[in-house]
Amino acid sequence: LTSLTVAYICPTFFNNASPLNPSVVLSYFGVPLIFLLSSLTLPSSALSKSLLNPSALKLNALIQTTSLLLIPLFTLFLTPVFKNVFNLPQPVILGLQLLSSLPTTVNMCIALTSAAGGDTPLSITNAVIGNLLGVLITPLWFSYFSSLSNINNLGMANVSVLKTLKSLSKKVLLPMFVGQMLRQNLPIKSLADRRSKEGKRIQECILLSIVLNSFSNAFTPSSTAANLSLNLIAKLMFITSTLHLLYFSLTMYLFPKLNYSRSSTVASSFVISHKTLAFGLPLIKTVFGSSSDLGYFIAPIMIVHPLQLFLGGFLKGRLKKWIDEE
């Protein structure tokens, strides 16, 4: 809420045009630091188990299928509701469809899973897998959804798969590898374990900085998203938060019935219900950069991003208690 207030009162303080250059600092230092700190406190055996164990492979497949296939299909099914019940303009409907096809967050779901006492290795594994798959699958959804819309001058451009993979490797895989290598040093491992709470606080501060930067960009007067009507913003907040809670609640309800542990259920719920701004915003700008409706395309992801953090932060204490009771 503080980040939202500061962004609204003074959007130029922390937007991309600010002398602080937050987009570059957060992208090249903030996000990699989140994964470095996560990796430093993550036992190698736990990460291997979440990657190689047969039951874990089935769970990973279920998570990715739900996130990258079932949710976009469900959003497509809801398109008449968006149009006829909420009376949303077509560019905003396309923005909701684009949002549904994005992979999970590469930082937020991990930090929230860890704070809630969930299965952090499972969260990290699926954040990486989801974003690797998203490089290939999400642009296909973008193309399909765009073909269904009646919007002229979409300004679509080709996506560089190699460039996206390179960026993901530098920001996610390399910090994870470095963290695991440093953990082989016993003094560093001991220090990281003792200071794990401080590490989580640093991760939370980075997440709040990302939220501040995102909303500062949205509230900048020159931004198309800043010109959205309050009525439209209210509708998008209702729709995105409702869908987010629906996916989260269904996972929390169904996964224990499939005999998954509570810690795995919490991690799965965060991964499935989250959609990434760090991956999605640059991708949407790359694909639709020359479109006059770009602000409407990015509005849903700009709105849902801080909502995910707010709702996750609100629930983490209750989820930790629920896991401890198992």
C-alpha positions in Angstrom: 0.0 0.0 0.0 2.9 2.4 0.8 4.4 1.6 -2.6 1.1 2.3 -4.3 0.6 5.6 -2.5 4.1 6.8 -3.3 3.7 5.8 -6.9 0.4 7.7 -7.2 1.6 10.9 -5.4 5.0 11.1 -7.2 5.2 8.7 -10.2 8.4 10.3 -11.5 10.3 9.4 -8.4 10.7 5.7 -9.3 9.5 5.3 -12.9 11.8 4.2 -15.7 12.7 7.8 -16.5 13.9 8.5 -13.0 17.6 9.3 -12.4 17.6 6.3 -10.1 17.2 4.1 -13.2 15.2 1.5 -11.3 14.2 -0.6 -14.3 17.9 -1.4 -15.0 18.9 -1.8 -11.3 16.0 -4.1 -10.6 16.4 -6.1 -13.8 20.1 -6.6 -13.7 20.7 -6.7 -9.9 17.5 -7.0 -8.0 16.0 -10.1 -9.7 19.3 -12.0 -9.9 19.9 -11.2 -6.2 16.5 -12.8 -5.3 17.6 -16.0 -6.9 21.1 -15.9 -5.5 19.7 -15.5 -1.9 17.1 -18.3 -2.5 19.8 -20.6 -3.8 22.2 -19.9 -0.9 19.7 -21.2 1.6 18.4 -24.1 -0.6 19.9 -27.6 0.0 21.1 -29.2 -3.2 19.4 -32.4 -2.3 16.0 -30.6 -2.1 16.5 -29.0 -5.5 17.5 -32.4 -7.1 14.5 -34.1 -5.6 12.1 -31.6 -7.1 13.7 -32.1 -10.5 14.3 -35.9 -10.6 11.9 -37.6 -8.3 9.2 -39.4 -10.4 6.3 -38.1 -8.3 7.8 -34.6 -8.5 7.9 -34.9 -12.3 4.2 -35.7 -12.4 3.5 -32.7 -10.1 5.6 -30.4 -12.2 3.7 -31.5 -15.4 0.4 -30.9 -13.6 1.4 -27.4 -12.5 2.7 -26.4 -16.0 -0.3 -27.8 -17.8 -2.7 -25.9 -15.5 -0.7 -22.7 -15.8 0.1 -22.6 -19.5 -2.8 -24.5 -21.0 -5.9 -24.8 -18.8 -5.9 -21.2 -17.6 -5.6 -19.6 -21.1 -8.4 -22.0 -22.3 -10.6 -21.0 -19.3 -9.9 -17.3 -20.1 -11.0 -17.9 -23.7 -14.2 -19.4 -22.4 -14.8 -16.3 -20.3 -14.4 -13.9 -23.2 -18.2 -13.5 -23.8 -18.5 -12.6 -20.1 -15.8 -9.9 -20.4 -17.6 -8.5 -23.4 -21.3 -8.8 -22.5 -21.4 -8.6 -18.7 -18.5 -6.3 -18.0 -18.7 -4.4 -21.3 -14.9 -4.3 -21.6 -13.4 -2.8 -24.8 -11.7 -5.4 -27.1 -8.1 -4.2 -26.4 -8.6 -4.8 -22.7 -10.1 -8.3 -23.3 -7.1 -9.1 -25.4 -4.9 -7.8 -22.5 -6.7 -10.3 -20.2 -6.1 -13.1 -22.7 -2.4 -12.2 -23.0 -2.2 -12.2 -19.2 -3.6 -15.7 -18.9 -1.0 -17.1 -21.2 2.0 -15.8 -19.3 4.1 -18.1 -17.1 4.4 -17.8 -13.3 6.5 -15.1 -11.6 10.2 -15.8 -11.3 10.6 -14.2 -7.9 7.4 -13.4 -6.2 5.9 -16.9 -5.9 9.3 -18.2 -4.6 9.5 -15.5 -1.9 5.9 -16.0 -0.8 6.2 -19.8 -0.8 9.3 -19.5 1.4 7.6 -17.0 3.7 4.6 -19.3 4.1 6.8 -22.3 4.9 5.9 -24.0 1.6 8.0 -26.2 -0.7 10.6 -23.7 -1.9 12.5 -26.1 -4.2 9.2 -27.0 -5.9 8.5 -23.4 -6.4 11.9 -22.6 -7.8 11.9 -25.6 -10.1 8.5 -24.6 -11.6 9.3 -20.9 -11.8 12.3 -21.8 -14.0 10.5 -24.5 -16.0 7.5 -22.3 -16.5 9.5 -19.4 -17.8 11.6 -21.7 -20.1 8.4 -23.2 -21.5 6.8 -19.7 -21.7 9.5 -18.6 -24.1 8.0 -21.1 -26.6 4.4 -21.4 -25.6 3.3 -17.9 -24.7 4.1 -16.3 -28.1 2.0 -19.0 -29.7 -0.9 -18.0 -27.4 -0.3 -14.3 -28.3 -0.6 -15.1 -31.9 -3.7 -17.2 -31.5 -5.5 -14.6 -29.3 -4.5 -11.8 -31.6 -6.0 -13.7 -34.6 -9.3 -13.9 -32.7 -9.5 -10.2 -32.0 -11.0 -7.5 -34.3 -8.3 -5.0 -33.5 -6.7 -3.1 -36.4 -3.0 -2.2 -36.3 -1.9 -4.6 -33.6 1.7 -3.8 -34.5 2.9 -7.4 -33.9 6.6 -8.2 -34.1 8.5 -11.4 -33.9 9.8 -12.6 -30.6 13.5 -13.5 -30.2 13.5 -16.8 -28.5 17.3 -16.8 -28.2 17.3 -13.4 -26.6 14.7 -14.3 -24.1 16.5 -17.5 -23.1 19.7 -15.6 -22.7 18.0 -13.1 -20.4 16.4 -15.9 -18.4 19.8 -17.6 -18.1 21.6 -14.5 -16.8 18.8 -13.5 -14.3 17.7 -16.9 -13.0 19.9 -19.8 -13.9 23.3 -18.2 -13.4 22.5 -16.8 -9.9 21.0 -20.2 -8.9 24.2 -21.9 -10.0 26.4 -19.4 -8.2 24.4 -19.8 -5.0 24.7 -23.5 -5.1 28.4 -23.3 -5.7 28.9 -20.9 -2.8 26.8 -23.2 -0.6 29.5 -25.9 -1.0 31.7 -23.7 1.2 30.9 -24.6 4.8 31.4 -21.1 6.3 29.3 -19.5 3.6 26.6 -22.2 4.0 26.5 -21.7 7.8 26.3 -17.9 7.4 23.5 -18.2 4.8 21.5 -20.5 7.1 21.9 -18.3 10.1 21.0 -15.1 8.2 18.1 -16.6 6.2 15.5 -14.3 7.8 17.6 -11.2 6.7 17.8 -12.7 3.2 14.0 -13.0 3.0 13.7 -9.4 4.1 16.0 -8.3 1.3 13.9 -10.3 -1.2 10.7 -8.7 0.1 12.2 -5.2 -0.3 13.2 -6.0 -3.8 9.7 -7.2 -4.6 8.2 -4.0 -3.1 10.6 -2.0 -5.3 9.4 -3.8 -8.3 5.8 -3.0 -7.4 6.7 0.7 -6.8 8.5 0.9 -10.2 5.5 -0.9 -12.0 2.9 1.5 -10.5 5.1 4.5 -11.0 5.3 3.7 -14.7 1.5 3.1 -14.8 0.7 6.5 -13.1 3.1 8.5 -15.2 1.0 11.0 -17.1 2.5 10.1 -20.5 1.5 6.4 -20.0 -1.6 5.2 -21.9 -2.5 3.0 -18.8 -2.7 6.2 -16.7 -5.6 7.4 -18.9 -7.7 4.4 -18.1 -11.1 5.4 -16.5 -11.6 4.6 -12.8 -14.6 2.5 -13.8 -12.4 0.4 -16.1 -9.6 0.1 -13.5 -12.2 -1.0 -10.9 -13.5 -3.7 -13.3 -10.0 -5.0 -14.0 -9.2 -5.1 -10.3 -12.3 -7.1 -9.6 -11.8 -9.5 -12.5 -8.1 -10.1 -12.0 -8.3 -10.5 -8.2 -11.3 -12.8 -8.5 -9.6 -15.1 -11.1 -6.3 -15.0 -9.1 -8.2 -16.1 -5.9 -10.2 -18.7 -7.9 -7.0 -20.4 -9.3 -5.4 -20.2 -5.9 -8.4 -21.6 -4.0 -9.0 -24.4 -6.5 -5.4 -25.6 -6.2 -5.6 -25.4 -2.4 -8.8 -27.5 -2.4 -7.9 -30.1 -5.1 -4.2 -30.9 -4.6 -4.6 -32.3 -1.0 -7.3 -34.6 -2.5 -4.6 -35.8 -5.0 -2.4 -36.7 -1.9 0.0 -33.9 -2.2 1.5 -32.5 1.0 0.4 -29.2 2.4 3.8 -27.6 1.7 3.6 -28.8 -2.0 0.0 -27.6 -2.2 1.0 -24.1 -1.1 3.9 -23.9 -3.5 1.7 -25.1 -6.3 -1.0 -22.6 -5.5 1.4 -19.7 -5.7 3.0 -20.9 -8.9 -0.3 -21.7 -10.7 -2.1 -18.5 -9.7 0.7 -16.1 -10.4 1.5 -14.4 -13.7 4.8 -12.7 -14.3 5.3 -9.0 -14.9 9.1 -9.3 -15.4 8.6 -11.7 -18.3 5.2 -10.5 -19.6 5.6 -6.7 -19.8 8.8 -6.8 -22.0 7.2 -9.6 -24.1 4.0 -7.7 -24.7 6.0 -4.5 -25.5 8.2 -6.4 -27.9 5.3 -8.1 -29.7 2.8 -5.2 -29.8 5.2 -2.2 -29.4 3.9 -0.2 -32.3 0.2 -0.6 -31.4 -1.7 2.5 -30.2 -3.6 0.2 -27.8 -0.4 -1.0 -26.0 -1.5 0.6 -22.7 -4.7 -1.4 -22.7 -2.8 -4.6 -23.4 -0.5 -4.2 -20.4 -3.2 -2.8 -18.0 -4.3 -6.2 -16.7 -0.7 -7.4 -15.9 0.1 -4.0 -14.3 -3.0 -4.3 -12.1 -2.7 -7.9 -11.1 1.0 -7.8 -10.3 0.8 -5.9 -7.0 -2.5 -7.6 -6.2 -0.6 -11.0 -6.2 1.9 -9.6 -3.8 -0.7 -8.1 -1.5 -3.0 -11.1 -1.4 0.0 -13.5 -0.9 1.4 -11.3 1.9 -2.0 -11.3 3.5 -2.4 -15.1 3.4 1.2 -16.2 4.1 0.8 -16.3 7.9 -2.4 -18.4 7.7 -0.8 -20.7 5.2 2.3 -21.2 7.4 0.0 -22.1 10.4 -1.9 -24.6 8.2 1.3 -26.3 7.0 2.7 -26.5 10.6 -0.5 -28.3 11.6 0.1 -31.2 9.2 
